[in-house]
Amino acid sequence: MNFEKKLKIQLACGILWICLGVLACVAAFSGKVSSGYPFTYCAGTGGGLIATGFIQIIKSIRLLKNESLRKKEKIRLYDERNIFIQKQIYSLHSLFSLVLLYVATLWAALQRPELLIPFLLLMLADVALLFLAAIYCNIRNSCE
Amino acid sequence: MKTRIQELRKQRKLSQEELANHVGVTRQTITSLEVGKYTASLLLAHKIAKFFGMTIEEVFLFEEEDES
């Protein structure tokens, strides 16, 4: 697939994100979802989708209109050093997300003591995942 | 890994940006290659060597300690 086609798909996805975001916001603010967590979830997801969609559309249009900018962006995206750095960041990001999940679970268990056992089980699962991720990163780094 | 990229580029009076555009990478990648902070893939090494009209061994100076 060429780069221009990818940009057009990105543009279409941007429109789709906005539509989904608007739907989520309508559901949140029309009172169809109960207040509290579902409302926050719908409104937050909707707002995020709308913002992402707008950014994606603006970026795609800018690149589709300007050939030199498009060429630079293509080089930046497919540059092997950038891809190498990106892969390393993804590994770190995964580990960091798991640590955050671990802390959030611990905090939630302290807030609701009756849910301590399920939370503790979740924490154990988190720890297992952390170990697996660490082993995976270690093996991958030793192979590079 | 040591390379002769900077030397060869200067001989041909090229900027890092121009060389980067010719081989399809960013200027930052050329900088990293020149200072030895990044080791090029075989494909990129081939592209650079081909651009200078040389072999990979003539552009990229492989040393025993690079193996570790």
Backbone of each chain as ProteinMPNN parsed JSONL, in Angstrom:
{"seq_chain_A": "MNFEKKLKIQLACGILWICLGVLACVAAFSGKVSSGYPFTYCAGTGGGLIATGFIQIIKSIRLLKNESLRKKEKIRLYDERNIFIQKQIYSLHSLFSLVLLYVATLWAALQRPELLIPFLLLMLADVALLFLAAIYCNIRNSCE", "coords_chain_A": {"N_chain_A": [[0.84, -1.199, 0.0], [0.572, 2.207, -0.904], [1.895, 5.353, 0.413], [0.183, 7.556, 0.159], [-2.302, 6.382, -0.063], [-2.506, 5.264, 2.448], [-2.685, 7.579, 3.955], [-5.15, 8.52, 3.1], [-6.798, 6.558, 4.12], [-6.336, 7.002, 6.806], [-7.541, 9.487, 7.028], [-10.219, 8.824, 6.564], [-10.581, 7.203, 8.796], [-10.299, 9.114, 10.794], [-12.65, 10.583, 10.442], [-14.468, 8.618, 11.12], [-13.764, 8.219, 13.847], [-14.605, 10.663, 14.894], [-17.382, 10.511, 14.454], [-18.055, 8.295, 16.077], [-17.257, 9.33, 18.524], [-19.003, 11.49, 18.809], [-21.399, 10.084, 19.013], [-20.944, 8.711, 21.443], [-20.771, 10.889, 23.184], [-23.321, 11.984, 22.884], [-24.832, 9.901, 23.94], [-23.914, 10.03, 26.55], [-24.614, 12.636, 27.447], [-27.319, 12.794, 26.985], [-28.651, 11.574, 28.926], [-29.046, 8.888, 28.796], [-27.337, 7.083, 29.841], [-26.457, 5.997, 33.123], [-25.598, 8.26, 35.798], [-22.305, 8.989, 37.143], [-19.799, 6.465, 37.061], [-20.4, 5.176, 34.37], [-21.265, 7.455, 32.928], [-19.028, 9.151, 33.04], [-17.225, 7.534, 31.714], [-18.355, 7.312, 29.111], [-18.496, 10.041, 28.322], [-15.818, 10.822, 28.534], [-14.503, 9.019, 26.791], [-15.809, 9.7, 24.428], [-15.11, 12.443, 24.102], [-12.349, 12.154, 23.849], [-12.175, 10.618, 21.504], [-13.262, 12.384, 19.613], [-11.379, 14.491, 19.683], [-9.057, 13.086, 18.868], [-9.855, 12.291, 16.318], [-10.157, 14.802, 14.996], [-7.498, 15.758, 15.076], [-6.214, 13.783, 13.56], [-7.497, 14.105, 11.073], [-6.774, 16.754, 10.358], [-3.986, 16.476, 10.216], [-3.704, 14.528, 8.186], [-4.886, 15.827, 5.949], [-3.179, 18.006, 5.684], [-0.786, 16.732, 4.984], [-1.532, 15.408, 2.638], [-1.958, 17.538, 0.928], [0.502, 18.852, 0.691], [3.361, 18.094, -0.997], [6.171, 17.995, -0.491], [6.268, 18.008, 2.25], [4.958, 15.652, 2.727], [6.765, 13.814, 1.705], [8.872, 14.144, 3.495], [7.641, 13.309, 5.859], [7.131, 10.657, 5.242], [9.717, 9.618, 5.078], [10.468, 10.043, 7.734], [8.678, 8.361, 9.053], [9.352, 5.811, 8.089], [11.997, 5.564, 8.697], [14.752, 3.695, 9.72], [16.095, 3.932, 12.198], [14.322, 5.418, 13.734], [12.237, 3.571, 13.889], [13.473, 1.578, 15.364], [13.897, 2.927, 17.825], [11.254, 3.403, 18.482], [10.279, 0.8, 18.923], [11.682, 0.111, 21.231], [10.616, 1.972, 23.006], [7.954, 1.15, 23.087], [8.175, -1.286, 24.479], [9.009, -0.383, 26.992], [6.831, 1.22, 27.603], [4.79, -0.68, 27.838], [5.617, -2.078, 30.116], [5.554, -0.004, 32.013], [2.826, 0.609, 31.99], [1.768, -1.7, 33.12], [2.859, -1.546, 35.685], [1.566, 0.719, 36.612], [-1.057, -0.21, 36.588], [-0.877, -2.088, 38.578], [-0.377, -0.475, 40.835], [-2.765, 0.998, 40.85], [-4.625, -1.025, 41.316], [-3.89, -1.835, 43.877], [-4.415, 0.49, 45.315], [-7.192, 0.681, 44.93], [-8.011, -1.577, 46.321], [-7.402, -0.855, 48.901], [-9.23, 1.158, 49.295], [-11.702, -0.158, 49.138], [-12.218, -2.449, 51.274], [-13.731, -4.829, 51.331], [-13.444, -5.91, 48.885], [-11.002, -6.956, 48.841], [-9.83, -9.57, 48.478], [-10.484, -10.377, 45.718], [-9.109, -8.262, 44.468], [-6.523, -8.706, 45.345], [-5.991, -11.088, 44.041], [-6.083, -10.172, 41.436], [-3.876, -8.498, 41.541], [-1.869, -10.367, 41.831], [-2.04, -11.586, 39.367], [-1.236, -9.425, 37.833], [1.414, -9.185, 38.673], [2.417, -11.575, 37.687], [2.132, -11.062, 34.964], [3.871, -8.896, 34.748], [6.314, -10.141, 35.259], [6.415, -11.893, 33.08], [6.516, -10.028, 30.994], [8.949, -8.804, 31.588], [10.713, -10.952, 31.28], [10.315, -11.448, 28.57], [11.254, -9.023, 27.443], [13.894, -9.156, 28.242], [14.824, -11.457, 26.901], [14.434, -10.621, 24.281], [16.113, -8.359, 24.127], [18.57, -9.58, 24.518], [18.812, -10.971, 22.224], [19.15, -9.066, 20.29]], "CA_chain_A": [[0.0, 0.0, 0.0], [1.425, 3.398, -0.904], [1.731, 6.269, 1.546], [-0.99, 8.407, -0.083], [-3.479, 5.569, 0.247], [-2.527, 5.158, 3.912], [-3.165, 8.866, 4.468], [-6.592, 8.606, 2.834], [-7.447, 5.668, 5.1], [-6.251, 7.733, 8.084], [-8.546, 10.555, 6.946], [-11.516, 8.158, 6.763], [-10.62, 6.776, 10.206], [-10.517, 10.337, 11.571], [-14.094, 10.891, 10.362], [-15.133, 7.56, 11.896], [-13.552, 8.493, 15.275], [-15.467, 11.798, 15.285], [-18.766, 10.008, 14.509], [-18.178, 7.46, 17.278], [-17.127, 10.244, 19.663], [-20.259, 12.244, 18.93], [-22.386, 9.112, 19.519], [-20.663, 8.476, 22.861], [-21.123, 12.108, 23.927], [-24.79, 12.092, 22.867], [-25.308, 8.908, 24.922], [-23.556, 10.487, 27.896], [-25.302, 13.865, 27.864], [-28.776, 12.721, 26.802], [-29.206, 10.944, 30.12], [-29.338, 7.468, 28.537], [-26.487, 6.277, 30.716], [-26.576, 6.486, 34.492], [-24.507, 9.153, 36.195], [-21.199, 8.297, 37.808], [-18.765, 5.857, 36.203], [-20.749, 5.059, 32.947], [-21.309, 8.781, 32.308], [-17.64, 9.614, 32.89], [-16.599, 6.688, 30.698], [-18.878, 7.697, 27.794], [-18.108, 11.418, 28.004], [-14.358, 10.848, 28.358], [-14.154, 8.318, 25.544], [-16.336, 10.518, 23.328], [-14.246, 13.625, 23.954], [-11.046, 11.688, 23.351], [-12.324, 10.195, 20.105], [-13.463, 13.588, 18.782], [-10.084, 15.188, 19.6], [-8.157, 12.262, 18.049], [-10.349, 12.371, 14.942], [-9.814, 16.117, 14.436], [-6.036, 15.824, 14.884], [-5.9, 12.879, 12.451], [-7.986, 14.709, 9.826], [-5.935, 17.928, 10.042], [-2.654, 15.974, 9.84], [-3.805, 13.845, 6.896], [-5.147, 16.823, 4.898], [-1.934, 18.788, 5.529], [0.198, 15.903, 4.275], [-2.014, 15.12, 1.283], [-1.865, 18.752, 0.115], [1.881, 19.3, 0.53], [4.165, 16.953, -1.418], [7.478, 17.951, 0.18], [5.986, 17.628, 3.65], [4.584, 14.232, 2.67], [8.008, 13.068, 1.483], [9.609, 14.197, 4.768], [6.91, 12.485, 6.83], [7.327, 9.265, 4.844], [11.079, 9.265, 5.51], [10.461, 10.017, 9.202], [7.93, 7.179, 9.496], [10.01, 4.549, 7.721], [13.408, 5.624, 9.067], [15.004, 2.495, 10.535], [16.481, 4.284, 13.566], [13.079, 5.792, 14.419], [11.5, 2.332, 14.158], [14.221, 0.931, 16.445], [13.592, 3.658, 19.069], [9.828, 3.178, 18.735], [10.125, -0.545, 19.489], [12.177, 0.153, 22.606], [9.657, 2.743, 23.812], [6.769, 0.308, 23.272], [8.471, -2.247, 25.55], [9.001, 0.376, 28.25], [5.46, 1.672, 27.818], [4.026, -1.838, 28.316], [6.019, -2.327, 31.504], [5.085, 1.12, 32.81], [1.373, 0.461, 32.111], [1.514, -2.775, 34.08], [3.189, -1.039, 37.028], [0.464, 1.628, 36.961], [-2.201, -1.066, 36.868], [-0.566, -2.695, 39.874], [-0.574, 0.565, 41.865], [-4.196, 1.326, 40.868], [-5.313, -2.143, 41.955], [-3.558, -1.762, 45.3], [-5.131, 1.645, 45.854], [-8.617, 0.329, 44.941], [-8.208, -2.566, 47.395], [-7.354, -0.127, 50.173], [-10.46, 1.943, 49.378], [-12.848, -1.057, 49.341], [-11.639, -3.637, 51.912], [-14.513, -6.047, 51.052], [-12.999, -6.47, 47.598], [-9.558, -7.188, 48.985], [-9.371, -10.857, 47.9], [-10.408, -10.296, 44.243], [-8.047, -7.334, 44.075], [-5.226, -9.364, 45.567], [-5.819, -12.05, 42.938], [-5.742, -9.363, 40.256], [-2.491, -8.039, 41.705], [-0.992, -11.509, 41.543], [-2.035, -11.733, 37.899], [-0.397, -8.312, 37.35], [2.816, -9.521, 38.93], [2.774, -12.618, 36.717], [2.29, -10.388, 33.669], [5.104, -8.093, 34.816], [7.433, -11.073, 35.116], [6.443, -12.372, 31.693], [6.978, -8.918, 30.16], [10.375, -8.611, 31.863], [11.432, -12.073, 30.65], [10.235, -11.222, 27.124], [12.166, -7.914, 27.105], [15.259, -9.645, 28.449], [15.163, -12.372, 25.804], [14.508, -9.835, 23.047], [17.328, -7.53, 24.158], [19.768, -10.421, 24.377], [18.878, -11.458, 20.838], [19.477, -7.954, 19.378]], "C_chain_A": [[0.877, 1.252, 0.0], [1.012, 4.379, 0.198], [0.474, 7.132, 1.403], [-2.279, 7.665, 0.288], [-3.643, 5.429, 1.772], [-3.092, 6.438, 4.535], [-4.665, 9.011, 4.266], [-7.369, 7.719, 3.811], [-7.46, 6.337, 6.472], [-7.312, 8.827, 8.167], [-9.932, 9.967, 7.208], [-11.671, 7.71, 8.217], [-10.9, 7.967, 11.117], [-11.998, 10.697, 11.614], [-14.876, 9.881, 11.217], [-14.988, 7.809, 13.401], [-14.474, 9.611, 15.746], [-16.915, 11.323, 15.428], [-18.987, 9.184, 15.783], [-18.133, 8.319, 18.547], [-18.406, 11.006, 19.918], [-21.347, 11.327, 19.511], [-22.217, 8.881, 21.022], [-21.067, 9.678, 23.703], [-22.64, 12.279, 24.002], [-25.378, 11.134, 23.912], [-25.063, 9.389, 26.343], [-24.431, 11.657, 28.351], [-26.824, 13.813, 27.686], [-29.451, 12.038, 27.991], [-29.522, 9.473, 29.927], [-28.433, 6.541, 29.361], [-26.573, 6.862, 32.13], [-25.384, 7.37, 34.845], [-23.425, 8.346, 36.911], [-20.243, 7.7, 36.794], [-19.171, 5.733, 34.727], [-20.771, 6.41, 32.224], [-19.891, 9.28, 32.026], [-16.951, 8.852, 31.76], [-17.029, 7.131, 29.295], [-18.392, 9.087, 27.393], [-16.606, 11.498, 27.726], [-13.93, 10.199, 27.064], [-14.592, 9.148, 24.34], [-15.447, 11.711, 23.049], [-12.902, 13.243, 23.36], [-11.101, 11.307, 21.885], [-12.483, 11.398, 19.177], [-12.125, 14.312, 18.588], [-9.119, 14.416, 18.697], [-8.538, 12.369, 16.578], [-9.957, 13.677, 14.279], [-8.315, 16.199, 14.126], [-5.637, 14.984, 13.664], [-6.306, 13.488, 11.102], [-7.084, 15.864, 9.405], [-4.567, 17.469, 9.527], [-2.687, 15.349, 8.44], [-3.991, 14.841, 5.759], [-3.875, 17.618, 4.601], [-0.906, 18.005, 4.698], [-0.242, 15.601, 2.847], [-1.857, 16.326, 0.357], [-0.427, 19.137, -0.216], [2.822, 18.125, 0.233], [5.505, 16.855, -0.685], [7.336, 17.523, 1.641], [5.68, 16.134, 3.736], [5.837, 13.349, 2.538], [8.809, 12.991, 2.793], [8.971, 13.276, 5.8], [7.108, 11.001, 6.543], [8.704, 8.779, 5.293], [11.117, 9.113, 7.035], [9.786, 8.735, 9.722], [8.673, 5.88, 9.236], [11.505, 4.527, 8.054], [13.727, 4.482, 10.045], [15.403, 2.807, 11.972], [15.244, 4.676, 14.379], [12.276, 4.547, 14.79], [12.141, 1.591, 15.33], [13.882, 1.583, 17.799], [12.142, 3.396, 19.485], [9.592, 1.817, 19.41], [10.571, -0.576, 20.948], [11.197, 0.872, 23.52], [8.402, 1.921, 24.082], [6.982, -0.688, 24.415], [8.39, -1.555, 26.909], [7.582, 0.783, 28.622], [4.607, 0.534, 28.383], [4.342, -2.112, 29.781], [5.462, -1.257, 32.441], [3.572, 1.007, 33.035], [1.029, -0.602, 33.139], [1.803, -2.323, 35.513], [2.063, -0.125, 37.517], [-0.781, 0.845, 37.353], [-2.071, -1.698, 38.254], [-0.849, -1.697, 41.009], [-2.057, 0.89, 41.999], [-4.989, 0.235, 41.578], [-5.108, -2.112, 43.471], [-4.358, -0.651, 45.978], [-6.631, 1.329, 45.976], [-8.921, -0.65, 46.078], [-8.208, -1.883, 48.757], [-8.632, 0.686, 50.384], [-11.677, 1.067, 49.693], [-12.351, -2.37, 49.948], [-12.401, -4.929, 51.612], [-14.098, -6.701, 49.733], [-11.513, -6.844, 47.623], [-9.081, -8.461, 48.287], [-9.374, -10.823, 46.368], [-9.287, -9.379, 43.757], [-6.659, -7.957, 44.236], [-4.929, -10.377, 44.454], [-5.429, -11.32, 41.651], [-4.289, -8.894, 40.31], [-1.508, -9.153, 41.397], [-0.887, -11.74, 40.036], [-1.156, -10.658, 37.275], [1.083, -8.653, 37.489], [3.296, -10.581, 37.935], [3.014, -12.012, 35.346], [3.582, -9.581, 33.602], [6.33, -8.978, 34.599], [7.564, -11.554, 33.681], [6.983, -11.288, 30.764], [8.481, -8.709, 30.331], [11.203, -9.711, 31.197], [11.473, -11.872, 29.139], [11.238, -10.14, 26.682], [13.613, -8.385, 27.202], [15.712, -10.536, 27.295], [15.355, -11.569, 24.514], [15.783, -8.998, 22.987], [18.59, -8.373, 23.972], [19.928, -10.939, 22.954], [19.336, -10.353, 19.891], [20.974, -7.707, 19.299]], "O_chain_A": [[1.81, 1.361, 0.796], [-0.046, 4.257, 0.816], [-0.214, 7.41, 2.385], [-3.206, 8.234, 0.864], [-4.752, 5.47, 2.303], [-3.86, 6.397, 5.496], [-5.371, 9.543, 5.122], [-8.454, 8.08, 4.268], [-8.444, 6.261, 7.207], [-7.901, 9.066, 9.221], [-10.721, 10.527, 7.969], [-12.751, 7.821, 8.798], [-11.643, 7.851, 12.092], [-12.535, 11.064, 12.659], [-15.811, 10.24, 11.933], [-15.947, 7.641, 14.154], [-15.051, 9.544, 16.831], [-17.598, 11.675, 16.39], [-19.988, 9.36, 16.478], [-18.863, 8.075, 19.507], [-18.849, 11.16, 21.057], [-22.115, 11.734, 20.383], [-23.19, 8.855, 21.776], [-21.629, 9.529, 24.788], [-23.181, 12.665, 25.038], [-26.286, 11.49, 24.661], [-25.891, 9.186, 27.231], [-24.925, 11.678, 29.478], [-27.536, 14.687, 28.179], [-30.677, 11.941, 28.047], [-30.18, 8.861, 30.768], [-28.738, 5.363, 29.547], [-26.74, 8.069, 32.305], [-24.304, 7.243, 34.266], [-23.614, 7.175, 37.237], [-19.91, 8.333, 35.792], [-18.386, 6.137, 33.869], [-20.357, 6.513, 31.07], [-19.589, 9.762, 30.934], [-16.204, 9.422, 30.964], [-16.195, 7.304, 28.406], [-17.933, 9.293, 26.269], [-16.18, 12.168, 26.785], [-13.107, 10.739, 26.325], [-13.856, 9.285, 23.363], [-15.072, 11.966, 21.904], [-12.383, 13.926, 22.477], [-10.197, 11.627, 21.113], [-11.91, 11.43, 18.089], [-11.779, 14.698, 17.472], [-8.441, 15.011, 17.859], [-7.682, 12.516, 15.707], [-9.483, 13.684, 13.143], [-7.917, 16.651, 13.053], [-4.829, 15.413, 12.842], [-5.568, 13.401, 10.121], [-6.676, 15.952, 8.247], [-4.055, 17.996, 8.54], [-1.81, 15.607, 7.614], [-3.339, 14.727, 4.721], [-3.534, 17.871, 3.445], [-0.246, 18.563, 3.821], [0.59, 15.544, 1.942], [-1.65, 16.168, -0.846], [-0.163, 19.688, -1.285], [3.054, 17.272, 1.09], [5.927, 15.764, -0.301], [8.161, 16.787, 2.183], [6.081, 15.45, 4.678], [5.948, 12.296, 3.165], [9.344, 11.943, 3.154], [9.662, 12.557, 6.521], [7.236, 10.189, 7.459], [8.845, 7.675, 5.819], [11.72, 8.177, 7.56], [10.245, 8.115, 10.681], [8.636, 4.959, 10.051], [12.197, 3.565, 7.722], [13.057, 4.323, 11.065], [15.087, 2.035, 12.878], [15.122, 4.322, 15.552], [11.702, 4.475, 15.877], [11.444, 1.045, 16.185], [13.617, 0.893, 18.783], [11.839, 3.197, 20.661], [8.804, 1.708, 20.349], [9.93, -1.202, 21.792], [10.967, 0.455, 24.655], [7.844, 1.982, 25.177], [6.081, -0.909, 25.224], [7.785, -2.07, 27.849], [7.178, 0.706, 29.783], [3.802, 0.746, 29.29], [3.442, -2.348, 30.586], [4.962, -1.564, 33.523], [3.087, 1.276, 34.134], [0.107, -0.428, 33.936], [1.075, -2.679, 36.44], [1.658, -0.184, 38.678], [-1.469, 1.184, 38.316], [-3.048, -1.817, 38.994], [-1.48, -2.039, 42.009], [-2.564, 1.042, 43.111], [-5.909, 0.523, 42.344], [-6.042, -2.337, 44.241], [-4.904, -0.832, 47.066], [-7.263, 1.658, 46.98], [-9.967, -0.557, 46.719], [-8.935, -2.293, 49.662], [-9.067, 0.88, 51.519], [-12.576, 1.488, 50.422], [-12.086, -3.318, 49.209], [-11.812, -6.01, 51.629], [-14.363, -7.879, 49.496], [-10.871, -7.019, 46.587], [-8.065, -8.451, 47.592], [-8.374, -11.198, 45.756], [-8.607, -9.672, 42.773], [-5.763, -7.775, 43.412], [-3.796, -10.509, 43.992], [-4.576, -11.775, 40.888], [-3.574, -8.885, 39.308], [-0.461, -8.93, 40.789], [0.181, -12.043, 39.503], [-0.425, -10.918, 36.32], [1.884, -8.449, 36.577], [4.409, -10.51, 37.413], [3.959, -12.379, 34.647], [4.286, -9.565, 32.593], [7.252, -8.625, 33.864], [8.662, -11.618, 33.129], [7.788, -11.559, 29.873], [9.2, -8.47, 29.361], [12.259, -9.443, 30.624], [12.502, -12.087, 28.499], [11.964, -10.306, 25.702], [14.446, -8.056, 26.357], [16.822, -10.397, 26.779], [16.298, -11.798, 23.757], [16.448, -8.926, 21.953], [19.555, -7.933, 23.347], [21.026, -11.298, 22.529], [19.851, -10.641, 18.811], [21.415, -6.81, 18.579]]}, "seq_chain_B": "MKTRIQELRKQRKLSQEELANHVGVTRQTITSLEVGKYTASLLLAHKIAKFFGMTIEEVFLFEEEDES", "coords_chain_B": {"N_chain_B": [[30.199, 1.33, 16.051], [32.752, 2.26, 13.81], [32.671, 4.604, 11.13], [33.179, 5.753, 7.711], [31.594, 7.668, 6.807], [31.211, 10.468, 7.307], [33.634, 11.544, 6.421], [33.63, 10.767, 3.688], [31.33, 12.018, 2.849], [31.964, 14.7, 3.21], [34.04, 14.942, 1.407], [32.638, 14.844, -0.947], [31.25, 17.124, -0.77], [28.713, 17.272, 0.464], [25.7, 17.813, 2.311], [24.445, 16.643, 5.512], [21.709, 16.378, 5.38], [21.246, 16.207, 2.604], [22.523, 13.77, 1.967], [21.007, 12.097, 3.568], [18.479, 12.33, 2.346], [19.053, 11.117, -0.1], [19.509, 8.447, 0.596], [17.223, 7.779, 1.889], [16.65, 8.174, 4.671], [16.394, 9.824, 7.925], [17.943, 12.994, 8.792], [18.934, 12.891, 11.332], [19.549, 10.213, 11.67], [21.745, 9.9, 10.016], [23.531, 11.549, 11.377], [23.767, 10.082, 13.789], [24.949, 7.76, 12.792], [27.367, 8.753, 11.879], [28.637, 9.59, 14.232], [28.852, 7.231, 15.486], [26.859, 6.251, 17.132], [24.783, 4.724, 16.367], [24.165, 1.656, 14.721], [24.043, 0.806, 11.405], [21.512, -0.955, 9.492], [21.813, -3.871, 7.402], [20.688, -3.337, 4.945], [20.562, -0.506, 4.854], [23.283, 0.068, 5.108], [24.18, -1.004, 2.738], [22.865, 0.663, 0.908], [24.091, 3.139, 1.487], [26.78, 2.586, 0.953], [26.577, 1.98, -1.747], [25.731, 4.43, -2.706], [28.053, 5.967, -2.372], [29.628, 4.65, -4.118], [31.168, 2.494, -3.324], [32.344, -0.422, -1.466], [30.656, -2.133, 1.26], [32.44, -2.741, 3.322], [34.411, -0.853, 2.909], [33.265, 1.505, 3.672], [32.066, 1.116, 6.183], [33.748, 0.492, 9.087], [34.543, -2.34, 10.381], [35.232, -3.653, 13.547], [36.908, -5.977, 15.754], [36.021, -5.706, 18.417], [33.442, -4.795, 18.111], [31.84, -6.962, 17.933], [31.11, -7.797, 20.483]], "CA_chain_B": [[30.969, 1.008, 14.855], [33.314, 3.434, 13.13], [32.339, 4.669, 9.705], [33.849, 6.829, 6.97], [30.503, 8.434, 6.171], [31.466, 11.909, 7.403], [34.78, 11.842, 5.538], [33.198, 10.617, 2.291], [30.311, 13.047, 2.6], [32.647, 16.001, 3.091], [34.788, 14.9, 0.139], [31.672, 15.106, -2.025], [30.62, 18.409, -0.402], [27.274, 17.03, 0.684], [25.242, 18.022, 3.697], [23.819, 15.432, 6.087], [20.331, 16.354, 4.856], [21.272, 15.719, 1.213], [22.838, 12.342, 2.003], [19.837, 11.424, 4.158], [17.433, 12.265, 1.31], [19.457, 10.158, -1.13], [19.405, 7.059, 1.061], [15.887, 7.572, 2.448], [16.559, 8.19, 6.141], [16.377, 11.189, 8.459], [19.258, 13.59, 9.036], [19.383, 12.425, 12.654], [20.131, 8.877, 11.518], [23.094, 10.103, 9.455], [24.346, 12.062, 12.492], [24.046, 8.957, 14.697], [25.889, 6.853, 12.124], [28.69, 9.408, 11.81], [29.286, 9.615, 15.551], [28.945, 5.842, 15.952], [25.848, 5.961, 18.153], [23.82, 3.784, 15.805], [24.724, 0.76, 13.714], [23.085, 0.688, 10.303], [21.099, -2.293, 9.065], [22.529, -4.282, 6.194], [20.065, -2.643, 3.81], [21.009, 0.897, 4.85], [24.727, 0.051, 4.846], [24.299, -1.254, 1.298], [22.431, 1.888, 0.212], [25.108, 4.181, 1.679], [27.977, 2.175, 0.215], [26.251, 2.104, -3.177], [25.689, 5.864, -3.013], [29.435, 6.447, -2.485], [30.298, 3.835, -5.128], [32.164, 1.678, -2.615], [31.79, -1.618, -0.826], [30.257, -1.889, 2.658], [33.655, -2.801, 4.154], [35.193, 0.377, 2.739], [32.573, 2.612, 4.345], [31.861, 0.751, 7.596], [34.979, -0.133, 9.563], [34.193, -3.34, 11.383], [36.331, -4.032, 14.444], [36.633, -7.183, 16.553], [35.284, -5.371, 19.646], [32.036, -4.562, 17.771], [31.106, -8.225, 18.076], [30.538, -7.866, 21.828]], "C_chain_B": [[31.479, 2.287, 14.185], [32.923, 3.418, 11.654], [33.124, 5.804, 9.045], [32.815, 7.751, 6.321], [30.791, 9.936, 6.152], [32.57, 12.335, 6.425], [34.354, 11.815, 4.063], [32.181, 11.688, 1.9], [30.962, 14.402, 2.385], [33.459, 16.079, 1.806], [33.882, 15.285, -1.027], [30.88, 16.394, -1.802], [29.094, 18.287, -0.26], [26.919, 17.352, 2.128], [24.627, 16.72, 4.194], [22.405, 15.249, 5.537], [20.288, 15.77, 3.443], [21.545, 14.213, 1.164], [21.629, 11.551, 2.525], [18.727, 11.268, 3.122], [17.762, 11.23, 0.245], [19.259, 8.706, -0.68], [18.086, 6.766, 1.796], [15.819, 7.411, 3.956], [16.529, 9.637, 6.625], [17.815, 11.683, 8.681], [19.837, 13.088, 10.366], [20.046, 11.049, 12.575], [21.557, 8.993, 10.964], [24.031, 10.601, 10.562], [24.746, 10.915, 13.412], [25.05, 7.984, 14.089], [27.302, 7.438, 12.13], [29.405, 9.403, 13.157], [29.382, 8.224, 16.175], [27.944, 5.468, 17.021], [24.842, 4.926, 17.672], [24.495, 2.939, 14.732], [23.672, 0.524, 12.639], [22.716, -0.765, 10.024], [21.875, -2.617, 7.779], [22.011, -3.525, 4.968], [20.544, -1.194, 3.714], [22.505, 0.984, 4.545], [24.969, -0.129, 3.345], [23.947, 0.003, 0.503], [23.505, 2.963, 0.281], [26.359, 3.852, 0.862], [27.763, 2.351, -1.284], [26.255, 3.578, -3.599], [27.106, 6.419, -3.204], [30.235, 5.66, -3.526], [31.401, 2.97, -4.524], [31.514, 0.411, -2.07], [31.448, -1.275, 0.632], [31.506, -1.834, 3.554], [34.493, -1.522, 4.048], [34.563, 1.556, 3.484], [32.438, 2.337, 5.852], [33.063, -0.053, 8.085], [34.665, -1.078, 10.718], [35.416, -3.7, 12.207], [35.913, -5.223, 15.283], [35.759, -6.866, 17.764], [33.801, -5.08, 19.378], [31.19, -5.807, 17.974], [30.434, -8.338, 19.433], [29.463, -6.799, 21.99]], "O_chain_B": [[30.741, 3.258, 14.016], [32.854, 2.365, 11.021], [33.657, 6.689, 9.715], [33.129, 8.513, 5.406], [30.638, 10.596, 5.124], [32.454, 13.333, 5.714], [34.677, 12.721, 3.294], [32.178, 12.19, 0.776], [30.571, 15.159, 1.497], [33.56, 17.139, 1.188], [34.304, 15.962, -1.965], [29.958, 16.707, -2.555], [28.323, 19.086, -0.791], [27.729, 17.185, 3.04], [24.328, 15.817, 3.413], [21.963, 14.132, 5.266], [19.424, 14.956, 3.118], [20.893, 13.475, 0.425], [21.28, 10.493, 2.0], [18.105, 10.21, 3.025], [16.872, 10.545, -0.26], [18.888, 7.847, -1.479], [17.862, 5.649, 2.264], [15.033, 6.614, 4.467], [16.628, 10.566, 5.824], [18.76, 10.897, 8.749], [21.044, 12.888, 10.507], [20.983, 10.757, 13.318], [22.458, 8.273, 11.392], [25.169, 10.144, 10.678], [25.914, 10.782, 13.777], [25.903, 7.446, 14.794], [28.288, 6.734, 12.35], [30.623, 9.234, 13.223], [29.931, 8.063, 17.265], [28.137, 4.489, 17.741], [24.131, 4.322, 18.475], [25.292, 3.44, 13.938], [22.554, 0.098, 12.928], [23.497, -1.682, 10.282], [22.499, -1.749, 7.167], [22.773, -3.131, 4.085], [20.887, -0.714, 2.633], [22.942, 1.87, 3.811], [25.845, 0.51, 2.763], [24.638, 0.363, -0.45], [23.804, 3.621, -0.715], [26.919, 4.708, 0.177], [28.652, 2.812, -2.0], [26.713, 3.929, -4.687], [27.337, 7.242, -4.089], [31.396, 5.977, -3.783], [32.438, 2.746, -5.147], [30.308, 0.202, -2.196], [31.894, -0.258, 1.162], [31.607, -0.98, 4.435], [35.198, -1.157, 4.988], [35.26, 2.491, 3.877], [32.668, 3.22, 6.679], [33.358, -1.132, 7.57], [34.54, -0.664, 11.87], [36.482, -4.01, 11.675], [34.725, -5.46, 15.501], [34.867, -7.641, 18.112], [32.99, -5.112, 20.303], [29.976, -5.723, 18.164], [29.341, -8.891, 19.55], [28.857, -6.691, 23.056]]}, "name": "protein", "num_of_chains": 2, "seq": "MNFEKKLKIQLACGILWICLGVLACVAAFSGKVSSGYPFTYCAGTGGGLIATGFIQIIKSIRLLKNESLRKKEKIRLYDERNIFIQKQIYSLHSLFSLVLLYVATLWAALQRPELLIPFLLLMLADVALLFLAAIYCNIRNSCEMKTRIQELRKQRKLSQEELANHVGVTRQTITSLEVGKYTASLLLAHKIAKFFGMTIEEVFLFEEEDES"}
